Amino acid sequence: STHTHAPPNAIPHANATQTTLNLNPDGSPLTYRSTHKGPNSSEWRRMDGDEIARLIDSGTMSAIARSDCPQNRFPDITYYNPKPKEKYNAVTDQITRRIRDRINYPGEVSAATADLFTVRAFLHSVISDRHNLHSDTRFATLDIVDFFLGTPLDRPEFVSIPLKFIPINILDKYDLHGFIRNDTILFRVDKCMYGLPQAAYLSNKHLVSHLALANYIQDPNVPCLFTHSTSGLQFTLIVDDFGVKYSSAADLNHLVEAIKGGGWKCKVFVEGSEYIGIKLTWDYVSNTLDTEMPHYVEKGLARFTPGIVLKGSPSPALYVPPKFNQPIQYETSDNSPPASDSEKLWIQQGYFLYYARVQNPLILPACNDISATQANPTKNTVTATWRLLNYLATHPKHVTRYTACDMILKIHSDASYQSRPGSISIAGGWHYCGNANDDSTNGTLHSISSRIPTVCGSVSEAEYAALYINGTTAAWERTVLAALRYPQPPTTIVTDNQCAEGIATGRLTAKKSKAIAMRYHWIRDRVRLGEFLITWLPGPLNLADFFTKHLPVQEFEQCSARYSH
């Protein structure tokens, strides 16, 4: 169906949602209720029973009389709230149950995971290890089955499940009829399960302590990066997903057996072709890695533009040329009317912002601009959103290639001075790993396109602030690379502003620099400590300029190839 707020260049397309996940045939979000009214309702009901049976058989929960629940825990009784997880081509695959968050748990609930830079650098180190160590280093992934169902809770929880979620065959099989009260059954939960606020923390703690017994030690500075004390095998951990760098099958098997020794079932994927939703194409002959997220864009467009075909755009954002020969350059402002309620439905860019950060930095400036006005969107915000969606419709695939190198961190830093409404300046940065003795670039490890948190009084102050922002980010990146056994020499940061370079290196002390926010002098201190080298290059050679402003179509197309390789 065509929506009243569709753009003029959009036409309806009845089959636009067939390949997407979590959507009904009409494009609306898939809900538990809609699954039981759809063509596969019998399959969903069968899976209701399978889920209850799995929780009982694993010892995760057991039915109890309400009198067996302590009086002081009655306020903590939560309710079973099924959520559909995935649907492939209208055929049900699996569902995840989540519990409504009514539990007042007094302990720690947040669990650490490997961050995005750690994962990217780790993947890049696989092919670089092959080059630098002349080893047969390879990548594999492991997945623990029912990870949350194997860890004992530090206190029992209680969940009330309505009879409508429990098929009659399950009531008979587990003799649950005697526990029915007011069309519900009360269960005591003794092991972690998805939905409990403490489940992730306790499960992670249990796994980490068990792995330590097998000499897999978590790095003290980089969460969820583990190294075996003798074999040198390393892996990153994101909840229950392992990304493993190994040099022999025996080392990999040792890790698998260590996991199984803790009572978990483990799936092993030696080809290592996918990790955290990223497709990985390894070439162990040429020592390259190509990453992409196939179908991610198509699924997002089907979700946010159901029934509409977008005609495309050559760039993700509109370019507004500067006004030359004007004595006073006034700051930009958005005076367009507020977006209507129906138009606000399209301002949902968190989905594509994640894609920009994980895979496609080309759309990062556009996504950040839209996100900055998402709380109070205007007509211009809607126009910018449609421009981005049209670009993604014709550019749904972005491949990043990583090539084996010396793993030396290199950074380009830039800023655009007061280029956003409210005298806001933008900091840009592009971080990658290269070789020590040449200037060849490589795949993106991190990109920055963010607002500078203070109003800058000059172009040089904005550039100096950008050096600070890139430097503070690089301090963590240097720590990660050292943990991957690539200790870093002083990291070179390129800027195209000689005044900012002079202040950072101590070569220049301008009178007006006394007004610069004190926090930005952090970069000057780290230069003195020998952690960073600030160098100047002319603007056309600064690869971070791309992330500070929207470019004309021709210039955008010329620059975009740099960040793909």
ABEGO torsion letter per residue (X at the ends): XBBAABBAABBBBAAAAAABBGBBAAGBBBBAAAAAABAAAAAAAAAAAAAAAAAAAAGABBBBBAAABBAAAAAABBBBBBBBABBBGGBBABBBBBBBBABBBABBABBBBBBAAAAAAAAAAAAAAAAAAGBABBBBBBBBBGAAAABBBABBBBBBBBAAABBAAAAAAAGAAAABBGGBBBBBBABBBBGBAAAAAAAAAAAAAAAAAAGBBBBAABBGBBBBAAAGBBBBBBGABBBBBBABAAAAAAAAAAAAAAGBBBBBBAAGABBGGBBBBBBAAAGBBBBBBBGAAAAAAAAABBGBBBAEBABABBBBBBBBGBABBBBBBBABBBBBAAAAAABBAAAAAAAAAAABAAAAAAAAAAAAAAABBBAAAAAAAAAAAAAAAABABBBBBBBBBAGBBBBBBBBBBGABBGGBBBBBBBBBBBBAABABBBBBABBBBBBBABBBABAAAAAAAAAAAAAAAAAAAAAAAAAAGBBBBBBBBBBABAAAAAAAAGABBBAAAAABBAAAAAAAAAAAAGABBBBBBBAAABAAAAAABBBBAAAAAAAAAAAAX
